[in-house]
């Protein structure tokens, strides 16, 4: 997946484990390797899609939706610090993929402190040496999985929540990473409900997606949901008019988990262009004024 002008939409899923529900999401917040001095993309700022332009709207959306758990991808340390300042109800787990501390991409798992109790946490790299910072197969970058074991405070039920970001270049790396993920779920998480969110960098037609979906352990919440709101796929190029049928961001859950709702959240905001106020239209009261503004994607 090319990283020059792309961004991703938020996908959320409500999981019914009993009378209570678990509200989870995957959000690629968008950052990359061509950076300005503070670590964020130069090109995005030229098009008013920079992190500073979007971060308040993104965090406002998260606070509004009040996800119990969500995974974010492409997070740099400066972005993580900003998010923690604005997401007062949340704590996180996660490290940088380059050094196991804060260097490189962080794939944090955020959890709402009043809803979820963290019991355990861990990371592994998608590579033949998963316990140390490493790059696997034909991947361009080191890729990581962040996981946490949580207890839902309202029900006492446990869930293992995993957040991943697969490589955008290496086709073999994506397939081997899918196999590694399935094996980890099979061997390590017996008897525990699992949620795996992330940017898989492949569509629902790919071999690596098919490997996970046909594993007999996990199912795609898009396919399993009783109710679905998905007006587009999960690729927008920072263009609010962009439509696609391809989903490269997925949420998988254990087979026994009931999925009540799945949504692709196409939230936008409006950039102030200092435009002149105008009458709305003939149907609006005379005192109601509006102005033309650029519609922008939060992610």
C-alpha positions as CSV (number, residue, x, y, z in Angstrom):
1,X,0.0,0.0,0.0
2,X,1.5,3.3,-1.0
3,X,1.9,5.8,1.8
4,X,2.1,9.1,-0.2
5,X,-1.4,10.4,0.0
6,X,-3.5,7.9,1.9
7,X,-5.3,7.9,5.1
8,X,-7.8,5.5,6.6
9,X,-11.3,5.7,8.1
10,X,-12.3,4.5,11.5
11,X,-14.0,1.2,11.8
12,X,-15.9,0.2,14.9
13,X,-17.6,-3.0,16.1
14,X,-20.0,-3.6,18.9
15,X,-19.5,-7.1,20.3
16,X,-22.3,-8.8,22.3
17,X,-20.8,-11.2,24.8
18,X,-23.9,-11.1,27.0
19,X,-26.4,-8.4,27.9
20,X,-23.5,-6.1,27.9
21,X,-21.6,-4.9,24.8
22,X,-18.0,-4.1,24.1
23,X,-17.4,-1.2,21.7
24,X,-14.1,-1.5,19.9
25,X,-12.5,0.4,17.0
26,X,-9.4,0.5,14.7
27,X,-8.0,3.9,13.7
28,X,-5.1,4.5,11.4
29,X,-4.2,8.1,12.5
30,X,-1.8,8.6,9.5
31,X,1.8,9.5,9.7
32,X,4.8,8.4,7.7
33,X,8.5,8.4,7.0
34,X,8.9,11.7,5.1
35,X,8.8,14.0,8.1
36,X,9.4,17.6,9.1
37,X,11.5,18.6,12.1
38,X,9.1,17.5,14.8
39,X,8.5,14.1,13.2
40,X,5.3,14.7,11.1
41,X,4.7,14.7,7.4
42,X,5.6,17.9,5.4
43,X,3.3,17.1,2.4
44,X,0.2,16.7,4.6
45,X,0.6,20.1,6.0
46,X,0.8,21.7,2.6
47,X,-2.6,20.2,1.9
48,X,-4.0,21.1,5.3
49,X,-4.1,17.4,6.3
50,X,-1.4,17.6,8.9
51,X,-1.6,16.2,12.4
52,X,-2.0,19.6,14.0
53,X,-4.9,20.3,11.7
54,X,-6.7,17.0,12.6
55,X,-5.7,15.9,16.1
56,X,-8.4,17.8,18.0
57,X,-11.2,16.5,15.7
58,X,-9.9,13.0,15.9
59,X,-9.7,12.9,19.7
60,X,-13.1,14.6,19.9
61,X,-14.5,11.8,17.8
62,X,-13.0,9.2,20.1
63,X,-14.3,10.9,23.2
64,X,-17.8,11.1,21.6
65,X,-17.9,7.4,20.6
66,X,-16.4,6.3,24.0
67,X,-14.8,3.1,22.6
68,X,-14.1,0.6,25.4
69,X,-10.9,-0.4,23.5
70,X,-9.4,0.8,20.3
71,X,-6.2,0.2,18.4
72,X,-4.3,3.0,16.5
73,X,-1.7,2.5,13.8
74,X,1.1,4.8,12.4
75,X,1.4,6.5,15.8
76,X,4.7,8.4,16.5
77,X,5.7,9.4,20.0
78,X,4.7,13.1,19.5
79,X,1.3,12.0,18.4
80,X,0.9,9.5,21.3
81,X,1.7,12.4,23.7
82,X,-0.9,14.6,22.1
83,X,-3.6,11.9,22.2
84,X,-3.0,11.2,25.9
85,X,-3.4,14.9,26.7
86,X,-6.9,15.0,25.0
87,X,-8.2,11.5,25.8
88,X,-8.5,11.9,29.6
89,X,-10.6,8.7,30.0
90,X,-8.0,6.5,28.4
91,X,-4.7,4.8,29.2
92,X,-2.6,2.8,26.7
93,X,-0.1,0.0,26.2
94,X,2.5,-0.1,23.3
95,X,6.1,0.4,22.3
96,X,8.0,1.6,19.2
97,X,8.5,-1.1,16.5
98,X,12.1,0.0,15.8
99,X,13.6,-0.4,19.3
100,X,10.9,-1.7,21.6
101,X,10.7,1.7,23.4
102,X,9.5,4.7,21.5
103,X,11.4,4.8,18.2
104,X,9.5,4.1,15.0
105,X,5.8,3.3,14.7
106,X,3.8,2.6,17.8
107,X,0.7,0.4,17.5
108,X,-0.9,1.3,20.8
109,X,-3.9,-0.3,22.4
110,X,-6.0,2.3,24.2
111,X,-8.5,1.3,26.9
112,X,-11.2,3.3,28.7
113,X,-10.1,3.2,32.4
114,X,-13.6,3.2,33.8
115,X,-14.7,0.3,31.6
116,X,-11.7,-2.0,31.3
117,X,-9.2,-3.4,33.8
118,X,-5.8,-4.4,32.3
119,X,-4.7,-7.8,33.4
120,X,-1.7,-8.4,31.2
121,X,0.1,-7.0,28.2
122,X,2.7,-7.9,25.6
123,X,4.2,-7.4,22.1
124,X,5.7,-9.5,19.4
125,X,7.3,-8.6,16.0
126,X,6.0,-10.1,12.8
127,X,9.3,-11.9,11.9
128,X,11.0,-15.3,12.5
129,X,12.4,-13.7,15.7
130,X,9.2,-12.3,17.2
131,X,10.6,-11.6,20.7
132,X,13.2,-8.9,19.6
133,X,12.9,-5.9,17.4
134,X,13.2,-7.4,13.9
135,X,12.0,-7.2,10.3
136,X,10.5,-10.3,8.7
137,X,10.7,-11.8,5.2
138,X,10.3,-9.2,2.4
139,X,8.8,-6.4,4.7
140,X,10.1,-2.9,4.2
141,X,9.6,-2.0,7.9
142,X,9.6,-3.7,11.2
143,X,6.0,-4.6,12.1
144,X,4.6,-5.2,15.5
145,X,1.5,-6.6,17.3
146,X,0.5,-5.0,20.6
147,X,-1.9,-7.1,22.8
148,X,-3.5,-6.6,26.1
149,X,-5.6,-9.0,28.3
150,X,-8.5,-7.1,29.8
151,X,-11.5,-7.7,32.1
152,X,-14.7,-5.8,31.4
153,X,-15.6,-4.2,34.7
154,X,-19.4,-4.4,34.1
155,X,-19.5,-8.1,33.3
156,X,-16.2,-9.6,34.6
157,X,-15.6,-11.1,31.2
158,X,-12.1,-11.3,29.8
159,X,-11.0,-10.4,26.3
160,X,-7.6,-10.3,24.6
161,X,-7.4,-7.2,22.4
162,X,-4.7,-7.2,19.7
163,X,-3.7,-4.4,17.4
164,X,-1.6,-5.0,14.3
165,X,-0.2,-3.2,11.2
166,X,1.0,-5.5,8.4
167,X,3.6,-4.4,5.9
168,X,2.6,-2.3,2.9
169,X,5.2,-3.7,0.5
170,X,6.0,-7.3,1.4
171,X,3.4,-9.7,0.0
172,X,5.2,-12.7,1.6
173,X,5.6,-10.8,4.8
174,X,1.8,-10.2,5.0
175,X,1.0,-13.9,4.4
176,X,3.6,-15.1,6.9
177,X,2.4,-12.5,9.4
178,X,-1.2,-13.8,9.0
179,X,0.1,-17.3,9.7
180,X,2.0,-16.0,12.7
181,X,-1.1,-14.3,14.0
182,X,-3.3,-17.3,13.6
183,X,-0.7,-19.5,15.3
184,X,-0.4,-17.1,18.2
185,X,-4.2,-17.1,18.7
186,X,-4.3,-20.9,18.5
187,X,-1.5,-21.7,20.9
188,X,-1.6,-18.8,23.4
189,X,-5.2,-17.7,23.8
190,X,-7.1,-20.9,24.3
191,X,-10.4,-20.2,26.0
192,X,-10.1,-16.4,25.8
193,X,-12.3,-14.3,23.5
194,X,-10.0,-12.5,21.0
195,X,-10.4,-9.2,19.1
196,X,-7.8,-8.4,16.4
197,X,-8.0,-4.9,14.9
198,X,-5.6,-3.2,12.6
199,X,-4.4,-2.0,9.2
200,X,-3.8,-5.3,7.4
201,X,-2.8,-3.5,4.1
202,X,-4.8,-6.0,2.1
203,X,-8.3,-6.2,0.9
204,X,-10.9,-8.8,1.6
205,X,-9.9,-10.5,-1.7
206,X,-6.3,-11.1,-0.7
207,X,-4.5,-14.4,0.2
208,X,-3.5,-13.3,3.7
209,X,-7.0,-12.1,4.5
210,X,-8.3,-15.4,3.3
211,X,-5.9,-17.3,5.5
212,X,-7.2,-15.5,8.6
213,X,-10.8,-15.7,7.6
214,X,-10.6,-19.4,6.8
215,X,-8.6,-20.4,9.9
216,X,-11.7,-21.5,11.8
217,X,-10.6,-19.4,14.8
218,X,-11.5,-15.8,13.7
219,X,-14.3,-14.2,11.7
220,X,-14.5,-10.8,10.1
221,X,-17.0,-8.5,11.9
222,X,-18.0,-6.9,8.7
223,X,-19.4,-10.2,7.5
224,X,-20.7,-11.3,10.8
225,X,-22.5,-8.1,12.0
226,X,-26.3,-8.1,12.4
227,X,-26.3,-4.4,11.5
228,X,-23.8,-2.7,9.3
229,X,-23.1,0.9,8.3
230,X,-20.4,0.9,5.7
231,X,-21.0,3.5,3.0
232,X,-17.5,3.0,1.6
233,X,-14.4,0.9,2.2
234,X,-11.4,2.0,4.4
235,X,-9.3,4.0,2.0
236,X,-9.9,7.7,1.3
237,X,-6.7,9.5,0.3
238,X,-7.8,12.4,2.4
239,X,-10.6,12.9,-0.1
240,X,-14.0,13.0,1.5
241,X,-15.6,12.1,-1.9
242,X,-13.4,9.0,-2.4
243,X,-15.4,5.8,-2.6
244,X,-14.0,2.2,-2.7
245,X,-15.3,-1.3,-2.2
246,X,-11.9,-2.4,-0.7
247,X,-11.4,-2.8,3.0
248,X,-7.8,-2.9,4.1
249,X,-8.6,-2.3,7.8
250,X,-10.3,-5.2,9.4
251,X,-11.6,-6.3,12.8
252,X,-11.6,-10.1,13.5
253,X,-13.1,-11.7,16.5
254,X,-13.3,-15.2,18.0
255,X,-15.9,-17.4,16.3
256,X,-18.0,-17.6,19.4
257,X,-18.4,-13.8,19.8
258,X,-21.7,-12.3,18.6
259,X,-21.2,-9.2,16.5
260,X,-24.1,-6.8,16.8
261,X,-22.9,-3.8,14.7
262,X,-20.1,-2.9,12.4
263,X,-19.5,0.6,11.0
264,X,-17.1,2.6,8.9
265,X,-17.1,6.1,10.4
266,X,-16.6,8.7,7.7
267,X,-16.4,11.7,9.9
268,X,-15.3,15.0,8.4
269,X,-14.6,18.5,9.6
270,X,-14.6,21.9,8.0
271,X,-11.5,24.0,7.5
272,X,-11.9,27.7,8.1
273,X,-11.2,29.5,4.8
274,X,-12.3,33.0,6.0
275,X,-15.1,32.9,3.5
276,X,-17.8,35.5,3.4
277,X,-21.0,34.7,5.1
278,X,-23.8,33.9,2.7
279,X,-27.5,33.2,2.8
280,X,-28.1,29.5,3.3
281,X,-30.9,28.9,0.8
282,X,-34.5,30.0,0.2
283,X,-35.9,27.5,2.8
284,X,-33.8,28.8,5.7
285,X,-34.8,31.7,8.0
286,X,-33.2,35.0,6.9
287,X,-31.1,35.2,10.0
288,X,-29.4,31.9,9.3
289,X,-26.1,32.4,7.5
290,X,-23.5,29.9,6.3
291,X,-20.2,29.9,4.5
292,X,-18.4,27.5,2.1
293,X,-15.5,25.6,3.7
294,X,-13.3,22.7,2.7
295,X,-14.5,19.4,4.0
296,X,-11.6,17.5,5.4
297,X,-11.0,13.9,6.7
298,X,-9.9,13.4,10.3
299,X,-7.9,10.4,9.3
